[in-house]
Amino acid sequence: MKMKNIKIAFVPFSVRCPQHANTGSIRIRVKWPMKYIKDSFMALDPRDAELADVVILQKVYGPMINHKVRYLKEIGKKIIFDICDPDWLMPTQTASLDEMLEMADCITVPTCQMAELVRERTKTPIEIIPDGMCLEYHNKFKTDHGSNVPPEIVWFGNRGTIKALKKYIPELEEIYDKFNFKLKIISDSGEIETKIPWEFTEWKLDTVNDEIMACDIAINPKLDEIWDYPKSNNKTLTAWACGLPCVEIWPGRMGFSTWKNYLLTLLEDPEMRENLGRLGRKDVEEKHDVQLSAKKMEGLCKKLTQKNAKINYHNH
């Protein structure tokens, strides 16, 4: 029996915070998947979602939002609560969050670590839908890794995450003493104090990829905080999509000496940078295309609308 088409409404995080309409999570979890999901649309107010069969709320909750979602449930809509960042760990609006976790028919998360943390709060079924990169947006990538002298390291993020970069400035300066390099910061704002030559470039959606590709190595430093561990690896995927190797710095996982030696080796070896950048790009194309995530989300939505549908505990 052929399954009927269903309509899917995405309610993005920006309904809570309009100033974040271009944030990465909205692109990755809403705008890009919508390109590949039939009969999907964006609802900037949950009331606009009445035309949908399934409503996906991207980390949207609160007293007013929950009231509207209760109405959507009453008229038979299926609700997916997409927790793509662990901001639910913050102690604000705990009652509203717990209510949304229980109202949802399914919760989606990008990582296994996030699934385990959400499981501590609710028995609602959980589905892991990894972040993916849009290859229409990342339609070109770096291939020449020997033209920059000295080579350039890039960090990209926002004013809230630059503290992770600042934490590792002393270690980066140790590397700079051994091998000359430049540092580029792509962000909405940010200042650092360091002897390393650095430049600030404003983050813009239409230029950020070119700015990344103009560099040679990306770094993705993490803080030793519960906030960082369950997050997705979309910064690393972004670097790979742009054809750059990426050095992830995880406190307690990859020792200081290990990541510093790795970064130093990459600085010294343009051929290695090129090979790893090419492999990263290939990995994104084969395993982290957003079309794969969109297909999984669409399949979940269709399953929820089936009679007597059951969603099992999350898949690893």
N, C-alpha and C positions, 0 to 999 in steps of 0.2 A: 504494500500500500504506500503510495507516494505521500510524503509528509508535506503539509501545506506550508507556504511561506509564512514567516512570522516577522513582526516588526519589533525592532530593538531600539530603545531610547537610551542614550548615554547622558547622564547628568554629571558634568565635570566639576572638579574642585573649585573652579572659578566662581560658582554660584555663591560660595562662602567668602571667597577672597578674589574679587574682580581684578585686583592689581596683579594677580598671578595667572592671567589668561594665557600667557605664552610659556608657562613653566614646562620643564621637561616632562614631568609625569603626565601632563595633559596631552602632550604630543604623543608620547609613547603608549599611554593606556587608553586614550580616547580618539584623538584625531587620526593617527595613523591606522589603527585597527578599523575605524569606520570606512576607510577607503576600500576595504576588502570584505566587508560584511554587507550582504544584501539587505535592503529595506531597513537600514540603520539611520538614525538621525540624532542630532544633539538637542537636548532639552535644557534650556537655561533656567527653567523652573520646573520642579517635579510635576506641577499641574499640566505642563505641556506634554507630559509623558502618557496621558490618558489614551492616546492613540496607539500606544505600543502594547505588545504582549509581554515583553520582558523589559524591565527598567534596571540599568546598571548605574549605581551611584559610586562615583570615584571619590572615595574617602570623604563623602558628604554626610554629615549628620548634625543634629542639634535640635532643640525643642520645636522650632517651626518646621524644619525639614522633616523630622520624624512624624509630626502631625499630618503632613501631606502624604507621607509614605504609608501611614496607617490607612488613609483613604484609598490609595492605590491598591493596597492589599484587599480592602473590602470590596472593590469592584473587580477583583480577580486577576490583578497583575502579578507576575512573578518578579521578585526582587533579588538582585545580585548586589552585594556590598563589596566593592573592590578596595582592599586596603593595600595600596602599593607602597606606602611608607609607614614606618612604625610610629607615626605621630599619635596613634591611639594609646601609646604608653604614657603620654603626658597626662598629668592629673587633672586636666580641665574637662568639664562636661562628661564626667565618667558615667553618670546615669543615662545620658542621651546616647552615649556610645554603646553601653550594654543593651539598651533597648533596641538599637539598630542591629546589633549582632543577633539578637533573638528574632527580630522581624524578618531578617533576610532569609530567603529560601536557600541561598548558597553564598559563601564568601570566597572571593578570589584573591590570591596573593601571588607575588612574583617568585618567591623562593621557598625552599623547604624549611629554612630557619624561621621565616615569617609564619609559615603554617604551624609550626610547633608552638610558637608564642601565642598565636591566636587560639589554638586549641586549649590553652590554659584558661581562656575566658569564656568559651562557649562550646556547645555541642552541635551547633549548626554545621552542616557539611562544608568542607573546604576543598577548593580546587586550585592547583598551582598552574598559573598561566604566566610563563616567563616573559620578561620584557623582550621586545624585538626591535630591530632597526629597520627603518623604511629605506629601501634601496633606491626608490625614486628620488628621495631627498639626498641620500648619500650616493649620488650617481657618478662620482669620480673619487679617486683616491691617490695618495702619494706613491710615486714609483722611484723618484730620484732622491737617494738618501746621502749623497756625497757632496752636494753643492754648498751647504752652509758651513762656513769656517769662521768662527768655531761653531759646533753644532748647537742647536737650540732645544731646550727642554720646555714643554708647555704644561701648565696646570690650568684647568677650566672648572668653574664652579660659580658660587654666588657669595654674597657677603656673609651668609650664615655658615658656609663650609670652609671659608678661607683659613679658619683657625687650625684646620688639619694641616694645611701647607705650612703655616707659621711654626707649628710644633716641630717640624723636621728641618727647618732652616739651618740649625747648627750642623746637622749631618750632611746636608747638601753643600754647606761651605767646606766641609772636610773633603768632599769629592772635588769641589772647585779648586782646592789647593793642589790637587793631583792632576786635574785635567781641565783646561779652560772651556767654559760653556756659557751660554746666555740663558736667561729664564724669561718666559713670556707668561703673563697672567691674563686670562680672558674671563671677565667677570662683570657684574653690574657695578661693583665698586671694590676697593681694597688697596691697602698700603702695607708694605712690609719693610723691615729694616734688615739689610744684608749687604755684604760686600760683593755679592754676585751681581753682575750687570743684569738689570731686569727692565722690562717694559710692561706697561698696562695697556690692554686693548679692551674696549667696551664690547660686551657680549651682544651680538645682534644675530637674529635668526638667519638672515640672508648672507651673512659673511663669516659666521663662526667656523664653518667647515673649511673654508679657504685659509682662515687664520691658523687652524690646527694643522692643516696640511703643509703650511709654510715652515713648520717646525720638524723636529727629527724624532723626538721621544716624548711620550706623555707620561706623567706621573699621577698616580691616584692614591694619595695618602689617606689613611684611616685613623680615627681616634679610638682610644680604648674605651668606648662607650657602648651601651646596649643598643643605642640608636643605630650604630653603623653595622653591626654584625648581620642583622637580617635583611638589610637593604639589597636591592638588586645590583648587578654589576654594569649598569647602563653606561657609566662613564668609561669603563674599559671597553665596552662594546662600541662606543662612539669613536674612541681612538682607533680601534681595529678597523672600523668601517671607513675611517679616513686613511688607512694604510700605515698607521704608526704602531710600533711596539709600545706597550704600556707596562710600567713598573708599578704594581700594586704594593703598598706598604701597609701590612697588617700587624699591629702590635701583638706580640705573643705568638704569631704564626710564622712569619718570615723574619728571622733575626736581623738585627741592624746590619751586621757584617755581611749577611747574605744579600740583602737588597742593595746595599751600597756597592758591593762587588759586581753585581749584575748590572746596575746602572753605569758603573765605570766602564765595564766591558762594552756596553752598547755605545757609549760615547766614543770609545776608541775604535770601534769596528763598524763602518758604514754598511758593509756587506751583510753583517749580522742584522743590523737594523732593517735593511731592505728585505731580507728573508723572513724575519719575524713579522714585519708589517704585512707582507704578502700572505703569510699563513693566517694572521689575524683576520684579514679581509676575507679570505676563503672560508674561515670558520663562521663569520657573520653571514656570508651568503648561503652557506649550507645548513646552519643550525640556528641562526638567530635572526632570520628574516621575519619581519612583523607579520607577514602573511601566514606564517605558521601559528603565531599567537592568535591572530584573528580567526583562523579556522577552528582552533580549539575553543575560543570564546563562543563562536557561532554554534558549534556543536553542543556546548553546554546549554546555551539558551534554548535550542530545539529540544534537548532532553528534558529541561524543566517544564516545558509546555505539554509534554506527553502525559497521558493519563496514568496515574499511579507511578509517576517517575520517582526514582530513588537515586540520590547522589551519594556515592560512597565517600569514605574518608579520603583525604588528599592522596594524589599520586606522586611518587618520587621520580 
